[in-house]
Amino acid sequence: MRSIASIQPVVTSHGIGEKCVIATNEEVGHPITQIAKTILKKGENVASHIHPSMDEHFFFLKGICLVNVEGYEYDCVPNNYLFVPSGCRHGIRVVSDSEMITIGIEIDEGEK
């Protein structure tokens, strides 16, 4: 058990925004790469990228983000959930200050 409010934010692996890592693979012993609360500021953009062996789950808590997945743009607002399968190119454009829970799950290459 831990309070998300007590976790010190760190810069995301994409170098844009901050995240409060709630749990890591090492802590839970599961294919979860990490669970984090991600905080992005208006005007920030996460460049288009691919995770070859990680599914990504997003649950939007605050703000508006435009998430491009394989050329289709999703308007993501509070209470939206978005799943990005491994191997799919995706990027994020932040329209207003935003917060989301992100969950990465490592997949077995044989599951593709």
N, CA, C and O atoms as a GROMACS GRO file, in nm:
protein
  448
    1MET      N    1   0.086  -0.118   0.000
    1MET     CA    2   0.000   0.000   0.000
    1MET      C    3   0.090   0.123   0.000
    1MET      O    4   0.186   0.130   0.076
    2ARG      N    5   0.056   0.219  -0.086
    2ARG     CA    6   0.129   0.346  -0.085
    2ARG      C    7   0.039   0.458  -0.134
    2ARG      O    8  -0.056   0.435  -0.210
    3SER      N    9   0.069   0.576  -0.090
    3SER     CA   10  -0.005   0.695  -0.133
    3SER      C   11   0.062   0.752  -0.257
    3SER      O   12   0.181   0.783  -0.254
    4ILE      N   13  -0.014   0.766  -0.365
    4ILE     CA   14   0.041   0.822  -0.488
    4ILE      C   15   0.092   0.964  -0.462
    4ILE      O   16   0.191   1.007  -0.521
    5ALA      N   17   0.023   1.037  -0.374
    5ALA     CA   18   0.062   1.176  -0.344
    5ALA      C   19   0.200   1.185  -0.280
    5ALA      O   20   0.264   1.289  -0.287
    6SER      N   21   0.248   1.076  -0.219
    6SER     CA   22   0.378   1.079  -0.152
    6SER      C   23   0.493   1.040  -0.244
    6SER      O   24   0.609   1.047  -0.203
    7ILE      N   25   0.464   0.999  -0.367
    7ILE     CA   26   0.568   0.954  -0.460
    7ILE      C   27   0.628   1.076  -0.532
    7ILE      O   28   0.555   1.157  -0.589
    8GLN      N   29   0.760   1.086  -0.529
    8GLN     CA   30   0.827   1.197  -0.595
    8GLN      C   31   0.825   1.177  -0.747
    8GLN      O   32   0.861   1.070  -0.795
    9PRO      N   33   0.784   1.279  -0.822
    9PRO     CA   34   0.781   1.265  -0.968
    9PRO      C   35   0.922   1.262  -1.026
    9PRO      O   36   1.016   1.322  -0.972
   10VAL      N   37   0.935   1.191  -1.140
   10VAL     CA   38   1.059   1.187  -1.216
   10VAL      C   39   1.023   1.213  -1.362
   10VAL      O   40   0.908   1.199  -1.402
   11VAL      N   41   1.121   1.251  -1.442
   11VAL     CA   42   1.098   1.276  -1.584
   11VAL      C   43   1.065   1.142  -1.652
   11VAL      O   44   1.125   1.040  -1.619
   12THR      N   45   0.970   1.144  -1.746
   12THR     CA   46   0.933   1.021  -1.818
   12THR      C   47   1.048   0.973  -1.904
   12THR      O   48   1.141   1.048  -1.933
   13SER      N   49   1.042   0.847  -1.946
   13SER     CA   50   1.146   0.792  -2.031
   13SER      C   51   1.151   0.860  -2.168
   13SER      O   52   1.252   0.851  -2.238
   14HIS      N   53   1.042   0.928  -2.207
   14HIS     CA   54   1.039   1.001  -2.333
   14HIS      C   55   1.095   1.143  -2.318
   14HIS      O   56   1.108   1.215  -2.417
   15GLY      N   57   1.129   1.182  -2.194
   15GLY     CA   58   1.186   1.314  -2.170
   15GLY      C   59   1.083   1.426  -2.170
   15GLY      O   60   1.120   1.543  -2.168
   16ILE      N   61   0.954   1.391  -2.173
   16ILE     CA   62   0.845   1.489  -2.174
   16ILE      C   63   0.756   1.460  -2.054
   16ILE      O   64   0.714   1.346  -2.034
   17GLY      N   65   0.727   1.562  -1.974
   17GLY     CA   66   0.638   1.544  -1.860
   17GLY      C   67   0.705   1.469  -1.746
   17GLY      O   68   0.824   1.440  -1.749
   18GLU      N   69   0.625   1.440  -1.644
   18GLU     CA   70   0.672   1.371  -1.525
   18GLU      C   71   0.582   1.252  -1.496
   18GLU      O   72   0.468   1.246  -1.542
   19LYS      N   73   0.635   1.158  -1.420
   19LYS     CA   74   0.555   1.044  -1.377
   19LYS      C   75   0.590   1.011  -1.233
   19LYS      O   76   0.703   1.030  -1.188
   20CYS      N   77   0.489   0.961  -1.163
   20CYS     CA   78   0.507   0.909  -1.028
   20CYS      C   79   0.490   0.758  -1.040
   20CYS      O   80   0.378   0.709  -1.056
   21VAL      N   81   0.600   0.685  -1.034
   21VAL     CA   82   0.596   0.540  -1.054
   21VAL      C   83   0.532   0.475  -0.932
   21VAL      O   84   0.585   0.481  -0.821
   22ILE      N   85   0.418   0.412  -0.954
   22ILE     CA   86   0.342   0.349  -0.846
   22ILE      C   87   0.393   0.210  -0.817
   22ILE      O   88   0.405   0.170  -0.701
   23ALA      N   89   0.425   0.134  -0.922
   23ALA     CA   90   0.479  -0.001  -0.904
   23ALA      C   91   0.562  -0.038  -1.026
   23ALA      O   92   0.533   0.006  -1.138
   24THR      N   93   0.666  -0.118  -1.003
   24THR     CA   94   0.751  -0.165  -1.112
   24THR      C   95   0.747  -0.317  -1.120
   24THR      O   96   0.699  -0.384  -1.029
   25ASN      N   97   0.799  -0.368  -1.228
   25ASN     CA   98   0.808  -0.512  -1.248
   25ASN      C   99   0.885  -0.578  -1.134
   25ASN      O  100   0.845  -0.684  -1.085
   26GLU      N  101   0.993  -0.516  -1.092
   26GLU     CA  102   1.075  -0.572  -0.984
   26GLU      C  103   0.996  -0.584  -0.853
   26GLU      O  104   1.019  -0.677  -0.775
   27GLU      N  105   0.906  -0.492  -0.830
   27GLU     CA  106   0.828  -0.493  -0.706
   27GLU      C  107   0.714  -0.595  -0.707
   27GLU      O  108   0.684  -0.656  -0.605
   28VAL      N  109   0.652  -0.614  -0.824
   28VAL     CA  110   0.533  -0.699  -0.828
   28VAL      C  111   0.558  -0.837  -0.887
   28VAL      O  112   0.472  -0.925  -0.877
   29GLY      N  113   0.676  -0.858  -0.951
   29GLY     CA  114   0.707  -0.988  -1.007
   29GLY      C  115   0.605  -1.035  -1.109
   29GLY      O  116   0.559  -1.149  -1.103
   30HIS      N  117   0.571  -0.949  -1.200
   30HIS     CA  118   0.465  -0.973  -1.297
   30HIS      C  119   0.509  -0.910  -1.429
   30HIS      O  120   0.602  -0.829  -1.427
   31PRO      N  121   0.450  -0.944  -1.541
   31PRO     CA  122   0.491  -0.882  -1.667
   31PRO      C  123   0.462  -0.732  -1.676
   31PRO      O  124   0.489  -0.671  -1.780
   32ILE      N  125   0.407  -0.672  -1.572
   32ILE     CA  126   0.388  -0.527  -1.572
   32ILE      C  127   0.526  -0.462  -1.571
   32ILE      O  128   0.608  -0.491  -1.484
   33THR      N  129   0.551  -0.375  -1.670
   33THR     CA  130   0.679  -0.303  -1.669
   33THR      C  131   0.674  -0.191  -1.566
   33THR      O  132   0.771  -0.166  -1.494
   34GLN      N  133   0.561  -0.123  -1.560
   34GLN     CA  134   0.538  -0.025  -1.454
   34GLN      C  135   0.395   0.026  -1.458
   34GLN      O  136   0.326   0.019  -1.560
   35ILE      N  137   0.354   0.077  -1.344
   35ILE     CA  138   0.228   0.152  -1.332
   35ILE      C  139   0.269   0.290  -1.284
   35ILE      O  140   0.343   0.302  -1.186
   36ALA      N  141   0.220   0.394  -1.351
   36ALA     CA  142   0.262   0.529  -1.313
   36ALA      C  143   0.147   0.627  -1.333
   36ALA      O  144   0.059   0.608  -1.416
   37LYS      N  145   0.152   0.733  -1.254
   37LYS     CA  146   0.066   0.849  -1.277
   37LYS      C  147   0.153   0.945  -1.357
   37LYS      O  148   0.255   0.992  -1.308
   38THR      N  149   0.111   0.974  -1.480
   38THR     CA  150   0.187   1.060  -1.569
   38THR      C  151   0.123   1.198  -1.573
   38THR      O  152   0.002   1.212  -1.583
   39ILE      N  153   0.208   1.300  -1.564
   39ILE     CA  154   0.162   1.440  -1.562
   39ILE      C  155   0.224   1.511  -1.680
   39ILE      O  156   0.347   1.519  -1.692
   40LEU      N  157   0.139   1.563  -1.769
   40LEU     CA  158   0.186   1.635  -1.887
   40LEU      C  159   0.128   1.776  -1.888
   40LEU      O  160   0.013   1.797  -1.849
   41LYS      N  161   0.207   1.871  -1.932
   41LYS     CA  162   0.165   2.011  -1.937
   41LYS      C  163   0.118   2.049  -2.077
   41LYS      O  164   0.164   1.994  -2.177
   42LYS      N  165   0.024   2.144  -2.081
   42LYS     CA  166  -0.028   2.197  -2.207
   42LYS      C  167   0.088   2.232  -2.300
   42LYS      O  168   0.185   2.296  -2.259
   43GLY      N  169   0.078   2.188  -2.424
   43GLY     CA  170   0.179   2.218  -2.524
   43GLY      C  171   0.290   2.114  -2.535
   43GLY      O  172   0.365   2.116  -2.633
   44GLU      N  173   0.301   2.024  -2.438
   44GLU     CA  174   0.402   1.919  -2.449
   44GLU      C  175   0.355   1.814  -2.550
   44GLU      O  176   0.235   1.794  -2.570
   45ASN      N  177   0.451   1.749  -2.613
   45ASN     CA  178   0.420   1.645  -2.710
   45ASN      C  179   0.513   1.527  -2.686
   45ASN      O  180   0.634   1.544  -2.672
   46VAL      N  181   0.456   1.408  -2.682
   46VAL     CA  182   0.535   1.285  -2.677
   46VAL      C  183   0.550   1.240  -2.822
   46VAL      O  184   0.451   1.206  -2.887
   47ALA      N  185   0.672   1.240  -2.870
   47ALA     CA  186   0.697   1.205  -3.011
   47ALA      C  187   0.645   1.066  -3.043
   47ALA      O  188   0.642   0.977  -2.958
   48SER      N  189   0.606   1.049  -3.166
   48SER     CA  190   0.557   0.921  -3.215
   48SER      C  191   0.665   0.814  -3.196
   48SER      O  192   0.782   0.836  -3.229
   49HIS      N  193   0.626   0.700  -3.141
   49HIS     CA  194   0.720   0.593  -3.111
   49HIS      C  195   0.649   0.458  -3.108
   49HIS      O  196   0.526   0.452  -3.114
   50ILE      N  197   0.726   0.353  -3.097
   50ILE     CA  198   0.673   0.216  -3.092
   50ILE      C  199   0.738   0.144  -2.975
   50ILE      O  200   0.857   0.159  -2.950
   51HIS      N  201   0.658   0.064  -2.904
   51HIS     CA  202   0.711  -0.030  -2.804
   51HIS      C  203   0.697  -0.169  -2.867
   51HIS      O  204   0.586  -0.222  -2.875
   52PRO      N  205   0.807  -0.229  -2.911
   52PRO     CA  206   0.796  -0.355  -2.983
   52PRO      C  207   0.740  -0.472  -2.901
   52PRO      O  208   0.680  -0.564  -2.956
   53SER      N  209   0.760  -0.467  -2.769
   53SER     CA  210   0.715  -0.582  -2.689
   53SER      C  211   0.641  -0.540  -2.561
   53SER      O  212   0.643  -0.612  -2.461
   54MET      N  213   0.574  -0.423  -2.567
   54MET     CA  214   0.500  -0.377  -2.450
   54MET      C  215   0.364  -0.320  -2.493
   54MET      O  216   0.358  -0.229  -2.575
   55ASP      N  217   0.258  -0.376  -2.436
   55ASP     CA  218   0.125  -0.317  -2.450
   55ASP      C  219   0.119  -0.200  -2.353
   55ASP      O  220   0.178  -0.205  -2.245
   56GLU      N  221   0.046  -0.094  -2.391
   56GLU     CA  222   0.032   0.022  -2.303
   56GLU      C  223  -0.115   0.053  -2.282
   56GLU      O  224  -0.194   0.056  -2.377
   57HIS      N  225  -0.151   0.076  -2.156
   57HIS     CA  226  -0.288   0.110  -2.118
   57HIS      C  227  -0.285   0.250  -2.058
   57HIS      O  228  -0.200   0.281  -1.975
   58PHE      N  229  -0.379   0.333  -2.100
   58PHE     CA  230  -0.390   0.470  -2.049
   58PHE      C  231  -0.530   0.491  -1.991
   58PHE      O  232  -0.630   0.458  -2.054
   59PHE      N  233  -0.535   0.546  -1.870
   59PHE     CA  234  -0.662   0.588  -1.812
   59PHE      C  235  -0.649   0.736  -1.781
   59PHE      O  236  -0.570   0.775  -1.695
   60PHE      N  237  -0.726   0.819  -1.851
   60PHE     CA  238  -0.713   0.964  -1.841
   60PHE      C  239  -0.792   1.018  -1.723
   60PHE      O  240  -0.911   0.991  -1.707
   61LEU      N  241  -0.723   1.096  -1.639
   61LEU     CA  242  -0.781   1.150  -1.516
   61LEU      C  243  -0.817   1.297  -1.526
   61LEU      O  244  -0.916   1.342  -1.468
   62LYS      N  245  -0.736   1.374  -1.601
   62LYS     CA  246  -0.751   1.519  -1.604
   62LYS      C  247  -0.700   1.571  -1.739
   62LYS      O  248  -0.604   1.517  -1.793
   63GLY      N  249  -0.764   1.674  -1.792
   63GLY     CA  250  -0.716   1.742  -1.911
   63GLY      C  251  -0.761   1.679  -2.041
   63GLY      O  252  -0.848   1.592  -2.044
   64ILE      N  253  -0.698   1.727  -2.149
   64ILE     CA  254  -0.729   1.678  -2.283
   64ILE      C  255  -0.598   1.646  -2.355
   64ILE      O  256  -0.506   1.727  -2.359
   65CYS      N  257  -0.592   1.526  -2.410
   65CYS     CA  258  -0.478   1.484  -2.492
   65CYS      C  259  -0.530   1.431  -2.624
   65CYS      O  260  -0.636   1.368  -2.630
   66LEU      N  261  -0.456   1.456  -2.729
   66LEU     CA  262  -0.485   1.396  -2.859
   66LEU      C  263  -0.380   1.288  -2.879
   66LEU      O  264  -0.260   1.316  -2.889
   67VAL      N  265  -0.425   1.164  -2.884
   67VAL     CA  266  -0.334   1.051  -2.896
   67VAL      C  267  -0.349   0.992  -3.036
   67VAL      O  268  -0.457   0.948  -3.075
   68ASN      N  269  -0.240   0.992  -3.110
   68ASN     CA  270  -0.239   0.937  -3.244
   68ASN      C  271  -0.187   0.795  -3.237
   68ASN      O  272  -0.074   0.771  -3.193
   69VAL      N  273  -0.270   0.699  -3.280
   69VAL     CA  274  -0.231   0.558  -3.282
   69VAL      C  275  -0.244   0.510  -3.426
   69VAL      O  276  -0.354   0.501  -3.481
   70GLU      N  277  -0.131   0.479  -3.486
   70GLU     CA  278  -0.130   0.428  -3.624
   70GLU      C  279  -0.208   0.518  -3.719
   70GLU      O  280  -0.278   0.468  -3.807
   71GLY      N  281  -0.197   0.651  -3.701
   71GLY     CA  282  -0.260   0.745  -3.792
   71GLY      C  283  -0.402   0.786  -3.756
   71GLY      O  284  -0.460   0.873  -3.821
   72TYR      N  285  -0.459   0.725  -3.652
   72TYR     CA  286  -0.594   0.764  -3.609
   72TYR      C  287  -0.580   0.845  -3.481
   72TYR      O  288  -0.510   0.803  -3.388
   73GLU      N  289  -0.645   0.961  -3.474
   73GLU     CA  290  -0.633   1.048  -3.358
   73GLU      C  291  -0.752   1.031  -3.264
   73GLU      O  292  -0.868   1.043  -3.306
   74TYR      N  293  -0.722   1.004  -3.137
   74TYR     CA  294  -0.825   0.991  -3.034
   74TYR      C  295  -0.823   1.114  -2.944
   74TYR      O  296  -0.717   1.155  -2.897
   75ASP      N  297  -0.941   1.173  -2.920
   75ASP     CA  298  -0.955   1.282  -2.823
   75ASP      C  299  -0.972   1.216  -2.687
   75ASP      O  300  -1.075   1.154  -2.661
   76CYS      N  301  -0.873   1.228  -2.600
   76CYS     CA  302  -0.877   1.161  -2.470
   76CYS      C  303  -0.903   1.264  -2.360
   76CYS      O  304  -0.828   1.360  -2.344
   77VAL      N  305  -1.009   1.242  -2.285
   77VAL     CA  306  -1.053   1.331  -2.177
   77VAL      C  307  -1.072   1.247  -2.051
   77VAL      O  308  -1.066   1.124  -2.057
   78PRO      N  309  -1.096   1.311  -1.935
   78PRO     CA  310  -1.114   1.235  -1.812
   78PRO      C  311  -1.216   1.122  -1.827
   78PRO      O  312  -1.320   1.136  -1.892
   79ASN      N  313  -1.181   1.011  -1.766
   79ASN     CA  314  -1.261   0.887  -1.764
   79ASN      C  315  -1.254   0.807  -1.894
   79ASN      O  316  -1.327   0.710  -1.910
   80ASN      N  317  -1.167   0.848  -1.988
   80ASN     CA  318  -1.143   0.767  -2.108
   80ASN      C  319  -1.031   0.668  -2.080
   80ASN      O  320  -0.938   0.696  -2.005
   81TYR      N  321  -1.043   0.551  -2.141
   81TYR     CA  322  -0.939   0.447  -2.136
   81TYR      C  323  -0.895   0.422  -2.280
   81TYR      O  324  -0.979   0.415  -2.370
   82LEU      N  325  -0.765   0.408  -2.301
   82LEU     CA  326  -0.712   0.379  -2.433
   82LEU      C  327  -0.608   0.269  -2.422
   82LEU      O  328  -0.519   0.274  -2.337
   83PHE      N  329  -0.620   0.168  -2.509
   83PHE     CA  330  -0.525   0.057  -2.516
   83PHE      C  331  -0.442   0.072  -2.642
   83PHE      O  332  -0.498   0.088  -2.751
   84VAL      N  333  -0.310   0.065  -2.629
   84VAL     CA  334  -0.220   0.070  -2.744
   84VAL      C  335  -0.140  -0.061  -2.745
   84VAL      O  336  -0.052  -0.080  -2.661
   85PRO      N  337  -0.171  -0.150  -2.838
   85PRO     CA  338  -0.100  -0.278  -2.844
   85PRO      C  339   0.047  -0.260  -2.882
   85PRO      O  340   0.084  -0.162  -2.947
   86SER      N  341   0.130  -0.353  -2.840
   86SER     CA  342   0.271  -0.349  -2.878
   86SER      C  343   0.283  -0.344  -3.030
   86SER      O  344   0.201  -0.399  -3.103
   87GLY      N  345   0.387  -0.276  -3.076
   87GLY     CA  346   0.411  -0.266  -3.220
   87GLY      C  347   0.334  -0.156  -3.290
   87GLY      O  348   0.356  -0.133  -3.409
   88CYS      N  349   0.244  -0.087  -3.219
   88CYS     CA  350   0.166   0.022  -3.280
   88CYS      C  351   0.235   0.155  -3.256
   88CYS      O  352   0.269   0.190  -3.143
   89ARG      N  353   0.256   0.230  -3.363
   89ARG     CA  354   0.315   0.364  -3.352
   89ARG      C  355   0.213   0.456  -3.286
   89ARG      O  356   0.096   0.458  -3.324
   90HIS      N  357   0.260   0.532  -3.186
   90HIS     CA  358   0.170   0.624  -3.116
   90HIS      C  359   0.247   0.743  -3.061
   90HIS      O  360   0.367   0.736  -3.035
   91GLY      N  361   0.175   0.854  -3.045
   91GLY     CA  362   0.231   0.976  -2.989
   91GLY      C  363   0.120   1.055  -2.923
   91GLY      O  364   0.002   1.030  -2.945
   92ILE      N  365   0.158   1.151  -2.840
   92ILE     CA  366   0.059   1.228  -2.763
   92ILE      C  367   0.083   1.377  -2.782
   92ILE      O  368   0.196   1.425  -2.771
   93ARG      N  369  -0.024   1.451  -2.810
   93ARG     CA  370  -0.022   1.597  -2.812
   93ARG      C  371  -0.108   1.644  -2.697
   93ARG      O  372  -0.225   1.605  -2.687
   94VAL      N  373  -0.053   1.726  -2.608
   94VAL     CA  374  -0.123   1.768  -2.486
   94VAL      C  375  -0.192   1.902  -2.510
   94VAL      O  376  -0.126   2.004  -2.532
   95VAL      N  377  -0.326   1.901  -2.506
   95VAL     CA  378  -0.406   2.020  -2.532
   95VAL      C  379  -0.419   2.105  -2.405
   95VAL      O  380  -0.414   2.228  -2.412
   96SER      N  381  -0.435   2.039  -2.291
   96SER     CA  382  -0.442   2.110  -2.162
   96SER      C  383  -0.370   2.025  -2.058
   96SER      O  384  -0.353   1.905  -2.076
   97ASP      N  385  -0.329   2.090  -1.948
   97ASP     CA  386  -0.260   2.016  -1.841
   97ASP      C  387  -0.334   1.886  -1.816
   97ASP      O  388  -0.456   1.886  -1.796
   98SER      N  389  -0.261   1.775  -1.816
   98SER     CA  390  -0.324   1.644  -1.812
   98SER      C  391  -0.257   1.551  -1.712
   98SER      O  392  -0.138   1.563  -1.682
   99GLU      N  393  -0.337   1.458  -1.661
   99GLU     CA  394  -0.287   1.350  -1.577
   99GLU      C  395  -0.352   1.221  -1.623
   99GLU      O  396  -0.468   1.219  -1.663
  100MET      N  397  -0.274   1.113  -1.619
  100MET     CA  398  -0.325   0.982  -1.659
  100MET      C  399  -0.252   0.874  -1.582
  100MET      O  400  -0.139   0.893  -1.536
  101ILE      N  401  -0.317   0.761  -1.568
  101ILE     CA  402  -0.251   0.642  -1.517
  101ILE      C  403  -0.205   0.564  -1.639
  101ILE      O  404  -0.284   0.537  -1.730
  102THR      N  405  -0.076   0.528  -1.642
  102THR     CA  406  -0.023   0.449  -1.752
  102THR      C  407   0.023   0.314  -1.697
  102THR      O  408   0.086   0.306  -1.592
  103ILE      N  409  -0.010   0.210  -1.770
  103ILE     CA  410   0.029   0.075  -1.731
  103ILE      C  411   0.094   0.009  -1.852
  103ILE      O  412   0.032  -0.003  -1.958
  104GLY      N  413   0.219  -0.033  -1.836
  104GLY     CA  414   0.289  -0.104  -1.941
  104GLY      C  415   0.296  -0.252  -1.905
  104GLY      O  416   0.328  -0.287  -1.791
  105ILE      N  417   0.266  -0.337  -2.003
  105ILE     CA  418   0.271  -0.481  -1.979
  105ILE      C  419   0.357  -0.545  -2.087
  105ILE      O  420   0.326  -0.538  -2.206
  106GLU      N  421   0.466  -0.606  -2.042
  106GLU     CA  422   0.557  -0.676  -2.133
  106GLU      C  423   0.486  -0.800  -2.187
  106GLU      O  424   0.427  -0.877  -2.112
  107ILE      N  425   0.494  -0.816  -2.319
  107ILE     CA  426   0.428  -0.933  -2.377
  107ILE      C  427   0.534  -1.028  -2.431
  107ILE      O  428   0.644  -0.987  -2.469
  108ASP      N  429   0.498  -1.154  -2.434
  108ASP     CA  430   0.584  -1.256  -2.491
  108ASP      C  431   0.576  -1.241  -2.643
  108ASP      O  432   0.467  -1.230  -2.698
  109GLU      N  433   0.690  -1.241  -2.708
  109GLU     CA  434   0.693  -1.226  -2.855
  109GLU      C  435   0.603  -1.328  -2.924
  109GLU      O  436   0.552  -1.300  -3.032
  110GLY      N  437   0.583  -1.445  -2.864
  110GLY     CA  438   0.497  -1.547  -2.921
  110GLY      C  439   0.350  -1.514  -2.914
  110GLY      O  440   0.269  -1.578  -2.981
  111GLU      N  441   0.312  -1.413  -2.833
  111GLU     CA  442   0.171  -1.375  -2.816
  111GLU      C  443   0.123  -1.282  -2.927
  111GLU      O  444   0.003  -1.258  -2.939
  112LYS      N  445   0.215  -1.228  -3.008
  112LYS     CA  446   0.178  -1.132  -3.112
  112LYS      C  447   0.100  -1.199  -3.222
  112LYS      O  448   0.060  -1.133  -3.318
   0.00000   0.00000   0.00000
